[in-house]
């Protein structure tokens, strides 16, 4: 399965970079050049209850 298809199926760029032994920035750049829309960054949102 091509990297573009894997990314669009939910794979992380970092995982694709490790799988292909390419730098993260190189894989990210190739996706940008191919016209792939990058997902926003994940992770939990911070709320006031977690701030100290």
N, C-alpha and C positions, 0 to 999 in steps of 0.2 A: 504494500500500500504506500503510495507516495506521501512524503512528509506533509504536503499541503492538505491532503485528505485526512491524515491522522490528526493534524492540528484542528481542522474543522470538526472532527469527530470528538474533540475534547482533550487531546494530548497537550501537554505543556511544552513550550518551546525549549525549556531546559532539558526535559527528557529526550526530546528529538535531537538536541545538540549532543547529549551523552551517547545516544544510540548511534549517531553518525560520526562521532568523534570530531565534531566541528565546534568552534567557539559559539557561545550563546549569541553574540553580536552578529556573527556571520549568518546563522540560521534566521535570526530576526530580520536582518537585511534582505535575505533571499525572499522571505515571505512578503516583506514590504514591496519589493520589486515585482513580485508575482501578483500583487494586488489583493493579498489576503487581508481582511479586516481583523486587526488584533482585538482580542477580548480585553476588557478592563481587568485590572489587578483584582485578585480575590482576597479572601481573608475576612475576619470578623470586623464589623464596624465598631468603632469606639463609641461608648455612651458616657454620659456624665457620671454614672454610677461606678465606672472603672477608674476614673481619674482620682488622683490623690492630691 
